[in-house]
Amino acid sequence: MFQITAITKTNSGYASHLQRLLSISPLRQLHWVNIARHHVQFITIRHEAERSNAEK
């Protein structure tokens, strides 16, 4: 799954909303592209279990 946004606030809280969405879905990760003010961000948000396994 991927999401494209144009959020200009640096601390909008949107990432935490996507993390909560991911926690209740069968997806393991999602990709988020934020395009705002001549700045493009590519962000991958992983399910909590996936992050724990990656740290081991």
Backbone as CSV, one residue per row, in Angstrom:
resi,resn,N_x,N_y,N_z,CA_x,CA_y,CA_z,C_x,C_y,C_z
1,MET,0.845,-1.168,0.000,0.000,0.000,0.000,0.890,1.231,0.000
2,PHE,0.449,2.285,-0.624,1.186,3.529,-0.553,0.224,4.693,-0.393
3,GLN,0.733,5.778,0.137,-0.055,6.976,0.403,0.739,8.174,-0.085
4,ILE,0.101,9.085,-0.809,0.750,10.324,-1.256,0.017,11.485,-0.601
5,THR,0.786,12.383,0.041,0.208,13.533,0.721,0.987,14.798,0.373
6,ALA,0.468,15.932,0.826,1.146,17.219,0.674,1.062,17.970,2.002
7,ILE,1.545,17.336,3.057,1.489,17.904,4.407,2.663,18.858,4.587
8,THR,2.387,20.090,5.002,3.450,21.079,5.168,3.951,21.189,6.599
9,LYS,3.153,20.774,7.583,3.601,20.816,8.980,4.600,19.697,9.228
10,THR,5.682,19.998,9.920,6.707,18.982,10.153,6.264,17.937,11.164
11,ASN,5.443,18.297,12.128,5.005,17.345,13.150,3.484,17.251,13.116
12,SER,2.956,16.725,12.037,1.508,16.678,11.871,0.855,15.519,12.618
13,GLY,1.616,14.510,12.998,1.049,13.348,13.660,0.503,12.323,12.687
14,TYR,0.654,12.590,11.404,0.117,11.688,10.386,0.805,10.327,10.420
15,ALA,2.085,10.305,10.698,2.818,9.033,10.756,2.241,8.130,11.846
16,SER,1.878,8.693,12.971,1.300,7.868,14.041,-0.070,7.328,13.637
17,HIS,-0.834,8.100,12.860,-2.115,7.605,12.359,-1.901,6.436,11.396
18,LEU,-0.903,6.566,10.526,-0.607,5.477,9.601,-0.124,4.239,10.352
19,GLN,0.636,4.436,11.419,1.116,3.298,12.223,-0.064,2.575,12.872
20,ARG,-1.027,3.332,13.386,-2.212,2.711,13.989,-3.042,1.967,12.943
21,LEU,-3.169,2.549,11.745,-3.876,1.873,10.661,-3.183,0.563,10.311
22,LEU,-1.879,0.601,10.239,-1.106,-0.587,9.904,-1.250,-1.671,10.971
23,SER,-1.366,-1.265,12.226,-1.452,-2.245,13.320,-2.737,-3.072,13.276
24,ILE,-3.785,-2.566,12.644,-5.054,-3.309,12.569,-5.297,-3.918,11.186
25,SER,-4.339,-3.773,10.297,-4.498,-4.319,8.947,-3.587,-5.535,8.766
26,PRO,-3.835,-6.340,7.747,-2.964,-7.491,7.484,-1.650,-7.099,6.797
27,LEU,-1.501,-5.840,6.443,-0.282,-5.390,5.770,0.900,-5.395,6.729
28,ARG,2.097,-5.616,6.197,3.309,-5.591,7.014,4.004,-4.245,6.963
29,GLN,3.815,-3.499,5.884,4.428,-2.176,5.762,3.661,-1.365,4.727
30,LEU,3.882,-0.058,4.755,3.328,0.798,3.723,4.338,1.886,3.400
31,HIS,4.202,2.447,2.228,5.101,3.496,1.778,4.314,4.796,1.696
32,TRP,4.902,5.838,2.208,4.261,7.138,2.265,5.164,8.130,1.546
33,VAL,4.589,8.862,0.602,5.309,9.903,-0.126,4.656,11.228,0.231
34,ASN,5.436,12.136,0.772,4.935,13.458,1.119,5.655,14.483,0.239
35,ILE,4.862,15.264,-0.500,5.409,16.267,-1.414,4.878,17.622,-0.969
36,ALA,5.771,18.466,-0.445,5.337,19.776,0.039,6.500,20.753,0.034
37,ARG,6.228,21.964,-0.425,7.209,23.062,-0.402,8.565,22.678,-0.991
38,HIS,8.560,22.142,-2.185,9.787,21.779,-2.897,10.623,20.751,-2.140
39,HIS,9.964,19.945,-1.330,10.643,18.922,-0.544,9.851,17.623,-0.687
40,VAL,10.525,16.550,-1.086,9.866,15.256,-1.263,10.435,14.283,-0.242
41,GLN,9.560,13.595,0.482,9.970,12.600,1.472,9.403,11.249,1.071
42,PHE,10.237,10.211,1.119,9.815,8.836,0.912,9.988,8.116,2.247
43,ILE,8.887,7.656,2.824,8.907,7.084,4.166,8.283,5.693,4.117
44,THR,8.944,4.724,4.740,8.389,3.381,4.875,8.003,3.184,6.337
45,ILE,6.767,2.810,6.554,6.274,2.549,7.905,6.023,1.054,7.994
46,ARG,6.665,0.414,8.975,6.557,-1.040,9.139,5.683,-1.378,10.335
47,HIS,5.060,-2.537,10.242,4.262,-3.066,11.339,5.185,-3.289,12.536
48,GLU,4.689,-3.121,13.736,5.510,-3.262,14.950,6.243,-4.595,14.997
49,ALA,5.576,-5.680,14.627,6.214,-6.996,14.665,7.355,-7.069,13.675
50,GLU,7.226,-6.438,12.529,8.275,-6.437,11.518,9.497,-5.666,12.034
51,ARG,9.244,-4.553,12.718,10.367,-3.762,13.260,11.081,-4.537,14.346
52,SER,10.344,-5.269,15.169,10.978,-6.052,16.235,11.836,-7.161,15.651
53,ASN,11.351,-7.824,14.618,12.130,-8.885,13.973,13.373,-8.325,13.289
54,ALA,13.299,-7.144,12.729,14.434,-6.541,12.038,15.528,-6.156,13.018
55,GLU,15.156,-5.838,14.254,16.151,-5.426,15.262,16.900,-6.612,15.841
56,LYS,16.391,-7.834,15.708,17.017,-9.018,16.299,18.202,-9.461,15.488
